[in-house]
Amino acid sequence: MYLPWVLCGRAGGQVAEPHERCPIDPWIRAPRPPAAAGASCQSHVIRDQFRSIQVNVDSRGCNILADAANEPSIAVSLTEPRKMVIGWRQFNSVASDFREPGWAYSHDGGHTWVFRGSLDPGVFGSDPVLAPAPDGQILYVTVNAEDDTRLFRSLDGGMTWPQITQVAPYWYDKPWVAVDITGGVGRGNIYVTSPYSRLFLRSIDGGVSFQAPPVTNGALVGDTVAVGADGTVYVVEGCDSVKFEKSTTVQDSSLAPTVEGAALVLGHGFSTCRGAPSGGLSGQAWVAVDGSSGVTRGNIYILTLGVTDPVQSGNRDPADLVFTSSADGGRRWSRRIVINDDPLSLTSWQWFHTLSVAPNGRIDVTWNDTRDSDQPILSEFFYSYSTDGGQTWSGNTPVSPVFDVQVGFPAGSPKLGDYYHQASDNLGVNVAYAATFNGEQDIYFLRIGPWDCNANEIDDAADISEARSRDCNANDVPDECEYRADVDGDGLTTLSDFTAFRAALTGPTADTAVPHPCFELLDPDHDGDMDLADFYLLEHVFVAP
């Protein structure tokens, strides 16, 4: 029988802090067994209207028994938003601390995912961070066992990763990545930073090589890094306090980089370095920049965690979501706003917070939350948003079922990782998070808001119902978004779909035969015919029935 953390700590002859798990905890709930061959798998969980889709699944869409996966990061293609990639720490067994850079891709806006295993099989890989780059590229940065940081690049929406670049010969833990996607002099620049290695690196050749520019008046070292609409680079570092730096010159390789606006934004009492209920960090300090065309354009936003003062409150709240903003480039900062709306409680943790800003200026925040449990090991995933630059926030909304954060720990790595990640668009936000709904650590994709796989800023359901888009297989996904040739609409591309593909196959010229009624689903390169180029793309996803 599992004992709550307090009893477990006492039984071990020591007093456990509220956020700590026991050093030795042999109890791990048995994962759910995979479905039998031919059976359908429930690879998603639902909370109200929110559907979380499991990403690390086998070719039948079933959970992989007794593995572990955490620390997810997501990137959405800038040229084809229906193409997404999620990367994470993939443990092939909970009995081992060995991990590899796992990844999966979706070419239909997140409805279905293809899990291909490791980017570099047999080679240790950890702390993944993904970012979109200009021209549809996706970048994946990971650290190997020698703390050698590597960058992988995909040109086809995550199917293949032909290029590997050494970012740094030594880099300890959590390098964060941002790419300049503006039209300025720094377009395509890649910036990598980490508070643990105290390094800031820049690539001006799209990731072929990296250097440490001689930054003066500061370091540009932080938990996270962001690039503004004018190419300015912003970095924030937060543990017990939150520090902010920016540089307007680091984007231009012909100039000596300087730091402007270095400041201590938030003082003592901010807890991103404290242990979370799962045993790892409670999250990171996040920085984001408003790139909209409205009155909030250029605003800088910071999200971190704060600890309620027990003297003033008469109680201790272990972690609150604290938000602050600047409308003048970081010279002055707004009053601190607490986003979570729960009452003070010893067991109410807000943690693994994540921040992103949509092109229209809406700010999205998601996080883990233990407010509804008397044990801080039982968590839910929550969401809130702001449409006025962070001055006011929507009510907190739970978007996942409850899950136990202390099950399925990989041996030697007793935590659920240290962060989640998300990316916003004008209709909603795409989130990658880790949870234990199967009794083990798995990666989930969650779409909050209307689906918009074709990026026309109209709900996909409205596109279909109003006949702007076809839905040949009646799976609620516009046909022009689909990649997996799922003609029968069962959520998989199997040999049963191959019959339709073979019937529609033509030569390299335009198809002159009577088209298949679901032709759009069988033409993944969208060039109007079915040829060997389409076969090459589809062979990546055909699996046994």
C-alpha positions in Angstrom: 0.0 0.0 0.0 1.3 3.4 -0.9 1.6 5.9 1.9 1.2 9.7 1.5 4.4 11.6 1.4 4.2 12.8 5.0 3.8 9.3 6.4 6.4 8.0 4.1 8.9 10.6 5.1 8.3 9.9 8.8 8.6 6.1 8.3 12.0 6.7 6.7 13.2 8.3 9.9 13.2 11.8 8.5 10.9 14.7 8.0 10.0 15.3 4.4 9.4 18.8 3.1 5.9 19.2 1.5 7.4 19.2 -2.0 9.7 16.2 -1.5 9.1 12.6 -2.2 10.8 9.8 -0.2 14.3 9.0 -1.2 13.3 5.4 -1.6 9.8 4.7 -2.8 9.5 1.1 -4.2 5.8 1.5 -4.9 5.0 1.9 -8.6 1.4 1.3 -9.8 1.3 -1.4 -12.5 0.8 0.2 -15.9 -2.3 -0.8 -17.8 -1.6 -3.6 -20.2 -1.6 -2.9 -23.9 -4.7 -3.9 -25.9 -4.8 -7.3 -27.5 -3.9 -7.5 -31.2 -6.7 -6.2 -33.3 -8.4 -4.5 -30.4 -9.0 -0.7 -30.5 -6.9 1.4 -28.1 -8.1 4.3 -26.0 -5.0 6.5 -26.5 -6.8 9.6 -25.3 -8.4 10.9 -22.1 -11.2 13.4 -21.9 -12.1 16.1 -19.4 -15.3 17.9 -20.4 -14.7 19.2 -24.0 -10.9 18.8 -23.8 -9.3 15.7 -25.3 -5.7 14.8 -24.5 -4.2 12.5 -27.2 -1.3 10.2 -26.2 1.7 10.6 -28.4 4.1 7.9 -27.4 2.0 4.9 -28.7 2.8 1.9 -30.9 1.8 1.5 -34.5 -1.7 0.5 -33.5 -2.2 3.6 -31.4 -1.8 1.6 -28.2 0.1 2.5 -25.0 3.6 1.0 -24.8 3.8 -1.0 -21.6 6.3 -0.2 -18.9 8.2 2.6 -20.6 8.4 6.2 -19.4 8.4 9.6 -21.2 8.6 13.1 -19.8 9.9 16.7 -20.5 8.0 17.3 -23.7 8.6 20.2 -26.1 6.5 21.1 -29.1 7.1 22.9 -32.4 4.6 23.9 -35.0 5.7 24.5 -38.6 5.6 28.1 -39.6 4.7 27.4 -43.2 2.3 24.4 -42.7 0.7 24.6 -39.3 -0.9 21.2 -39.7 2.6 19.8 -39.2 3.8 19.5 -35.6 6.5 17.7 -33.8 6.8 16.8 -30.1 10.1 15.7 -28.5 10.7 14.2 -25.1 12.9 12.1 -22.8 12.1 8.5 -23.8 12.9 5.8 -21.3 12.4 2.4 -22.9 12.0 0.9 -19.5 11.1 2.2 -16.1 13.8 -0.1 -14.7 16.5 2.0 -16.4 17.7 5.6 -16.2 18.9 5.4 -19.8 17.0 7.8 -22.0 17.0 8.8 -25.7 15.6 11.8 -27.6 12.1 10.5 -28.5 9.9 12.2 -31.0 6.6 12.0 -32.8 5.1 14.0 -35.6 1.6 14.9 -36.7 0.6 16.2 -40.2 -3.1 16.7 -39.4 -2.9 19.4 -36.8 -2.5 17.1 -33.8 -5.4 14.7 -34.4 -3.1 11.7 -35.0 0.6 11.1 -34.3 3.4 8.9 -35.6 5.9 7.8 -33.0 9.2 6.8 -34.6 11.3 6.1 -31.5 14.6 7.8 -31.0 16.4 10.4 -33.2 19.7 8.7 -32.4 19.0 5.1 -31.3 21.3 3.7 -28.6 22.7 7.2 -27.8 21.8 8.9 -24.6 19.7 12.0 -25.1 18.0 14.3 -22.6 16.4 17.7 -21.9 14.9 18.2 -25.4 13.8 21.6 -26.7 12.1 22.1 -30.0 11.6 25.3 -32.0 10.3 26.3 -35.4 12.6 28.0 -37.8 11.9 29.9 -41.1 11.0 28.0 -44.2 9.2 25.3 -42.3 12.2 23.8 -40.6 11.9 22.2 -37.1 14.9 22.3 -34.8 15.5 19.8 -31.9 18.2 20.4 -29.3 19.2 17.7 -26.8 22.0 16.9 -24.4 23.9 13.5 -24.4 25.6 11.6 -21.6 28.9 13.7 -22.0 26.9 16.9 -21.8 27.5 17.4 -25.5 24.7 19.4 -26.8 23.4 18.5 -30.3 21.0 20.1 -32.8 18.9 18.0 -35.1 17.1 19.6 -38.1 14.0 18.4 -40.0 13.0 19.8 -43.3 9.9 17.6 -43.8 7.7 18.2 -40.7 9.5 15.8 -38.4 9.6 12.7 -40.6 13.4 12.7 -41.0 16.3 14.5 -39.4 19.2 14.5 -41.8 21.4 17.1 -40.1 23.2 16.9 -36.7 25.3 19.8 -35.4 27.3 20.0 -32.3 26.1 23.1 -30.4 28.6 22.9 -27.5 31.1 20.4 -26.3 30.0 20.9 -22.8 26.6 22.0 -21.7 25.0 21.0 -18.4 21.3 20.6 -18.3 18.4 22.4 -20.0 19.6 24.5 -22.9 16.7 26.6 -24.1 16.3 27.6 -27.7 14.7 30.5 -29.7 14.9 31.3 -33.4 14.6 34.7 -35.0 11.7 34.4 -37.5 11.4 38.1 -38.2 12.3 39.8 -41.5 15.2 41.7 -40.0 19.0 41.3 -40.1 18.9 38.4 -37.6 16.4 36.2 -39.5 17.3 32.6 -39.0 19.6 33.2 -36.1 19.4 30.5 -33.4 20.0 31.4 -29.7 20.7 28.9 -27.0 21.1 29.6 -23.3 21.1 27.7 -20.0 21.4 29.0 -16.4 23.3 25.8 -15.4 26.3 26.1 -17.8 26.3 29.9 -17.8 26.7 30.1 -21.5 24.9 32.0 -24.3 25.5 30.7 -27.9 24.4 32.1 -31.2 24.3 30.6 -34.7 24.2 33.0 -37.7 24.3 30.2 -40.3 21.0 28.4 -39.5 22.6 26.0 -37.1 25.6 24.8 -39.1 27.9 26.2 -36.4 27.6 28.0 -33.0 29.7 30.6 -31.2 29.7 32.4 -27.9 29.5 36.1 -28.9 31.4 38.4 -26.6 28.4 40.0 -24.8 29.3 43.0 -22.7 27.4 44.4 -19.7 25.7 41.1 -19.0 25.5 37.5 -19.9 22.2 36.8 -21.6 22.0 33.6 -19.5 18.6 32.4 -18.5 16.0 29.7 -18.1 14.2 30.7 -21.3 14.9 33.0 -24.2 12.5 34.8 -26.7 12.9 37.0 -29.8 10.7 40.0 -30.3 9.2 41.2 -33.6 12.1 43.6 -34.1 14.8 40.9 -33.5 15.5 41.9 -29.9 16.6 39.0 -27.7 15.1 38.6 -24.3 16.3 36.3 -21.5 14.9 35.6 -18.1 16.4 33.6 -15.2 14.4 32.7 -12.1 15.0 30.6 -9.1 14.6 32.4 -5.7 14.5 35.7 -7.7 13.8 36.6 -11.3 16.4 38.5 -13.5 15.7 39.9 -16.9 18.1 40.9 -19.7 17.7 41.9 -23.3 20.0 42.8 -26.3 19.0 44.7 -29.4 22.4 44.2 -31.0 23.1 40.5 -30.7 20.9 39.9 -33.8 23.5 41.7 -36.0 26.7 39.7 -36.3 28.6 42.9 -37.5 28.0 44.6 -34.1 29.5 43.9 -30.7 26.6 42.5 -28.7 25.6 44.5 -25.6 23.0 44.0 -22.9 20.4 46.6 -22.1 17.8 46.6 -19.4 19.4 44.1 -17.1 17.2 44.1 -14.0 16.1 42.2 -11.0 12.4 42.0 -11.8 11.1 40.0 -8.9 12.9 39.7 -5.6 13.1 37.0 -2.9 10.4 34.4 -2.7 10.1 32.9 -6.2 10.3 29.2 -6.2 11.0 27.7 -9.7 14.0 25.9 -8.3 12.1 24.2 -5.5 11.2 20.6 -5.8 7.8 19.9 -7.4 5.3 17.3 -6.1 6.7 14.9 -8.6 10.3 15.3 -7.2 11.9 17.5 -9.9 12.0 21.2 -10.4 8.6 23.0 -10.1 9.2 24.7 -13.5 11.0 27.5 -15.2 10.8 31.3 -15.4 9.2 32.1 -18.8 9.6 35.1 -21.0 7.4 35.9 -24.0 6.9 38.9 -26.3 3.7 40.2 -27.8 4.1 40.3 -31.6 0.5 41.4 -32.4 -0.4 44.5 -34.3 -2.6 45.9 -31.5 -2.0 48.2 -28.5 -0.1 45.4 -26.6 2.5 45.0 -29.4 6.0 44.8 -28.0 4.9 44.0 -24.4 7.2 41.7 -22.5 5.6 39.0 -20.3 7.2 37.0 -17.5 5.6 34.0 -15.7 7.1 32.4 -12.6 6.1 30.9 -9.3 5.8 32.8 -6.0 5.5 31.6 -2.4 2.9 33.2 -0.2 4.4 34.9 2.9 3.3 32.8 5.9 3.6 35.7 8.2 1.1 37.9 6.3 -1.3 35.2 5.3 -1.3 33.0 8.4 -0.8 30.0 6.2 1.7 28.8 3.6 0.8 28.3 0.0 3.6 26.4 -1.6 3.4 27.9 -5.1 1.3 30.5 -7.0 1.5 31.6 -10.6 3.0 35.1 -10.7 2.8 37.2 -13.8 4.3 40.6 -14.6 4.6 42.6 -17.8 6.5 45.6 -19.2 5.2 48.0 -21.9 8.5 50.0 -22.2 11.1 47.4 -23.2 11.8 46.2 -19.6 12.5 49.5 -17.9 9.4 49.3 -15.7 7.3 46.3 -14.7 3.7 46.0 -13.8 2.3 45.0 -10.4 2.5 41.3 -9.7 -0.6 39.4 -10.7 -1.5 35.9 -9.3 -3.2 34.0 -12.0 -4.5 31.0 -10.0 -7.8 31.7 -8.3 -7.7 29.0 -5.6 -7.7 29.7 -1.8 -4.5 29.4 0.2 -3.7 25.8 1.1 -0.7 23.8 2.3 -1.4 21.2 -0.5 -2.2 23.6 -3.3 0.6 23.6 -5.8 0.7 25.3 -9.1 3.7 24.0 -11.0 5.0 23.1 -14.5 3.6 26.4 -15.7 4.0 27.3 -19.4 3.5 30.6 -21.2 2.9 31.5 -24.9 1.4 34.4 -26.8 -0.8 34.1 -29.9 -0.2 36.3 -33.0 -3.3 38.3 -32.1 -1.9 39.0 -28.6 -3.9 36.6 -26.5 -1.7 35.2 -23.6 -2.1 31.5 -22.8 -1.0 29.9 -19.5 -1.2 26.2 -18.6 0.0 24.4 -15.5 -0.3 21.4 -13.2 -2.5 22.1 -10.1 -3.2 20.1 -6.9 -5.9 22.4 -5.5 -8.6 19.7 -5.5 -6.7 17.1 -3.5 -5.7 16.8 0.1 -2.5 15.2 -1.2 -0.1 17.2 -3.4 0.7 14.1 -5.4 -2.7 14.2 -7.2 -2.8 16.8 -9.9 -4.9 18.2 -12.8 -3.9 20.2 -15.8 -5.3 23.8 -15.8 -5.7 26.7 -18.3 -6.2 30.4 -18.2 -5.9 33.2 -20.7 -5.8 37.0 -21.0 -6.8 39.3 -23.9 -5.8 42.6 -22.4 -2.0 42.2 -22.0 -2.3 40.3 -18.7 -4.2 42.8 -16.7 -7.1 40.4 -16.2 -7.4 36.7 -16.6 -10.1 34.2 -17.3 -11.3 31.8 -14.6 -9.0 28.8 -14.1 -10.3 25.8 -16.1 -9.3 22.2 -15.5 -8.6 20.5 -18.8 -7.5 17.0 -17.8 -8.6 14.3 -15.4 -6.7 13.8 -12.1 -3.4 11.9 -12.3 -0.9 10.7 -9.7 2.4 12.5 -10.3 4.5 10.0 -8.3 3.8 6.8 -10.3 6.0 5.3 -13.0 9.3 6.9 -12.0 12.1 5.7 -14.1 14.9 4.1 -12.1 17.4 6.7 -11.1 15.2 9.6 -12.3 12.5 10.0 -9.7 10.5 12.8 -11.3 8.0 13.7 -14.0 10.7 15.8 -15.7 11.1 19.5 -15.2 8.9 21.3 -17.7 6.1 21.2 -20.3 5.8 23.3 -23.5 3.1 24.9 -25.7 2.6 27.1 -28.8 -0.3 29.4 -29.5 -2.2 30.4 -32.6 -5.1 32.8 -33.0 -7.8 30.3 -32.2 -6.2 28.3 -29.5 -3.1 26.7 -28.0 -1.3 23.4 -28.7 0.2 21.9 -25.6 2.6 19.0 -24.9 2.5 17.6 -21.4 3.4 14.5 -19.4 0.9 12.6 -17.2 0.3 9.2 -15.7 -3.3 8.3 -16.9 -2.0 4.8 -17.8 -0.2 4.3 -14.5 3.1 5.3 -16.1 4.6 8.5 -17.5 3.4 9.3 -21.0 3.3 12.2 -23.4 0.0 13.9 -24.4 -1.0 16.5 -26.9 -3.8 18.8 -26.0 -5.6 21.3 -28.2 -7.3 24.0 -26.1 -9.7 26.0 -28.3 -11.2 25.4 -31.7 -9.1 23.2 -34.1 -7.7 25.0 -37.0 -5.4 22.6 -38.9 -5.7 24.5 -42.2 -4.7 27.8 -40.5 -7.6 29.8 -42.0 -8.6 31.0 -38.5 -12.0 29.3 -38.8 -13.0 26.4 -36.7 -12.4 23.1 -38.6 -15.9 22.0 -37.6 -17.3 25.1 -39.3 -15.2 24.6 -42.4 -16.7 21.1 -42.8 -20.3 22.0 -41.9 -20.3 25.0 -44.2 -18.6 23.0 -47.1 -15.4 25.0 -47.2 -13.6 21.7 -46.6 -14.4 18.1 -47.4 -14.4 15.3 -44.8 -14.4 12.2 -46.9 -13.8 9.7 -44.0 -16.0 11.6 -41.5 -13.4 11.9 -38.8 -13.9 15.7 -38.3 -10.6 16.6 -39.9 -10.6 18.6 -43.1 -9.3 16.4 -45.9 -6.7 19.0 -47.0 -5.1 18.6 -43.5 -4.7 14.9 -43.5 -1.5 13.1 -44.2 -1.9 9.6 -43.0 -4.2 8.3 -45.8 -6.7 7.2 -43.3 -9.4 6.5 -45.8 -11.6 4.4 -43.5 -11.4 7.0 -40.7 -10.2 4.6 -37.9 -7.4 6.9 -36.8 -4.6 4.7 -38.3 -3.1 4.2 -41.7 -3.1 0.4 -42.1 -3.0 -2.1 -45.0 -6.7 -1.8 -45.2 -6.2 1.7 -46.4 -3.4 0.6 -48.8 -6.0 -0.9 -51.2 -7.4 2.5 -51.9 -3.9 4.0 -52.2 -2.9 1.3 -54.8 -6.1 1.9 -56.8 -5.3 5.6 -57.1 -1.6 5.2 -57.9 -0.7 6.8 -61.3 2.5 7.7 -63.1 4.4 11.0 -62.8 1.8 12.8 -64.9 -1.6 14.1 -63.7 -4.1 11.4 -63.0 -6.5 10.9 -65.9 -8.4 8.0 -64.3 -11.6 8.5 -62.4 -10.4 9.8 -59.0 -11.0 7.9 -55.8 -13.8 9.6 -53.8 -11.2 10.3 -51.0 -8.5 11.4 -53.4 -7.4 14.3 -51.2 -6.4 11.8 -48.5 -4.2 9.8 -50.9 -2.2 12.8 -52.2 0.0 13.9 -49.3 2.2 16.2 -51.4 -1.0 17.9 -52.8 0.2 18.1 -56.3 -2.9 16.7 -57.9 -1.8 13.2 -58.8 -0.8 10.0 -57.1 2.8 9.0 -57.9 6.0 7.6 -56.4 6.6 10.8 -54.5 3.3 10.1 -52.6 4.3 6.5 -52.1 7.6 7.6 -50.5 5.7 9.8 -48.0 3.0 7.3 -47.2 5.4 4.4 -46.6 6.5 6.2 -43.5 3.1 5.7 -41.9 1.6 2.5 -43.2 1.4 -0.1 -40.5 0.0 -3.6 -40.1 -3.7 -3.7 -39.3 
